[in-house]
Amino acid sequence: MHPDEAFLNLAREHSFPVDEEIKVGGKYAPIVIDGGHAYISGQIPRIGDRVHYVGVVGADLSLDDARRAATVSTLRALALVRGTLGTLAGVVSAPRITVFVRSAPDFTQQSEVADGASEALYAVLGPIGIHTRTSVGVLQLPKGAAVEIDFVFGIGSNH
């Protein structure tokens, strides 16, 4: 399946509007292309003006909720790449993601939360979506979000 088609299917599944403008709340860029890489600023599970999955994972939110939050954050990153390149077919690799999970003190399943992002990348990009990652439990995240993820994508030389 073409990555754009897979992206649209996953976005529909999660009620994510694919042509939504990704808003920036400061003096930074949501995506920077540098050489053969696209660097994506940390993405929280925001749809429109609303942050979904607000709270502490393992206290306010379940593991399944956090995995969905990771999926929505990943859809935002893919939307940024698609909007910049015009297609996800320009992605040639996904070398690195870092997943931050707003965790209860006794919550230790950050890696399982990160699986939501990993599975979304694989669903859209196939084998080139396999990446290295770090998942970290943190006390707070912007806007009270349960998850924030930053990404690095390799892009083809024609983009």
N, C-alpha and C positions, 0 to 999 in steps of 0.2 A: 504494500500500500504506500502511496506517495505520502511524505511527511505532512504536507499541508492538509491532506484529507484526514489523516490520522489525528492531527491537531484539532480540526473542526469537529470530529467525532467526540474526542475527549472533552473539548470545550462544551459541547451540547450536553454531554453526560453530567457536567458539573455546573450547568447554567451560567457559564462564563461567556460574556458578550465579546466575540473575537475582534470586533473593530473598535472596541472601546479605547479611548485615549488613556494612556498610562500617565497619570499626573505626577508631578514632582513637587515636593514641598520645600525646596531649598536651592541653594546655588551649587548644584551638582547635576551630572548627566545620568539618566537611567541606563544608558548604554553607550559604550565607547568602543569604536573599532580601532584597533591598533595593530597594524600589520595583518597577520593571519588570525587574529583573535578578536572576539567580541566579549567584552567584560560587562557584566550586568550587575548594577547596584542591587543591594539587598531588596528582595521582594517579600512583602507580607501578603496575607490572603485578603486583599482588598478587591471588591467588585463594585465599580462605580465609586460612590463617595463613602461606602460602608465597608468597614473592616469586619470580615466574618471570622469566626473562631477566635473570639477574644477571651482571654482567661489563662489560667494555669493548667498545664497538662498534668494529669494525675490528681488534680483536685477539682477544678471546675469543668474540665474537658477530658473526654476519654481518649485512649490511644487512637481509636478509629476517627474521631473528630480531628485530632492532630494530623493524622495521615491525609485526611481530606484537605486540611489547611496547607499541607506541603504540596499537594497536587495543584491547588489553586495558585499558590506562589509560583510553581513551575509553569503553569499556563501563562501567567503574567510575563515571565521571562521569555518564553517562546513567542508570545505576542510581540514583545519588543524586537526580537530578532527578525521575526517575519515582517513586521512593519518597516524595519530598517533595510532589510535585504530584498523585500518583496516576495520572498518565498523561504520556506525552511529547507528547501533543497540545497541551499548554499552552505548549510552546516555540514562540516566534514568530521567533526569530533566534539566531544563534550568532556574535556580532560579533567574538570574539577568543579565540585560544588561544596559549599559549606552551609550546613544546616544548624540554625540556632533554635532551640526549643525552650520556651518559657516553662520551666519544670518545677513541680512540687519538690520539696527537699528529698523525699524518698523515691521519686520517679527516676528509673534507670533505663528506660526504653527509648532513649533518644535515637538510637540506630534504627529501631523499628518505625519511628516517626519519619526518619529520612527515607525509608523504603517507599513512602508515598511519592516523593520526588523522583527517586530512582526508577520506580515502575512507570511513572508518567513519561520520563525521558525515553525509556525503552519503548513504550507504547507508540510514541510519536516518531522517534528517530531510528528505531531498530537497534542493531548492534553498534552503530556509531554513537548511540546515546549512553553506552556503558562508560563509566567515569570513576575517578577517585573521589572520595568524599571524607569529610569530617563532620561529625554531629556532636553538638555541645549543648549542655543544659545551662540556661542562664536565668537570672532573677527577673529581668524585665526586658521587654522589646517595645519598639515604637507603637504607639496607639493601643497598647495592651494586647497586641497580637500574640497568638500562641506560637507562631513560627515565623522566622525570617530566613531567607535563603539567598546567597549570592552564587553566581554562575560564571564560568568561563567556557566559551564555545570556540572551537576552531572553525574558521570559515574559508571557503575556497578562494583561490586567487582572483577569480573573475568578479568578486564583490569587493 
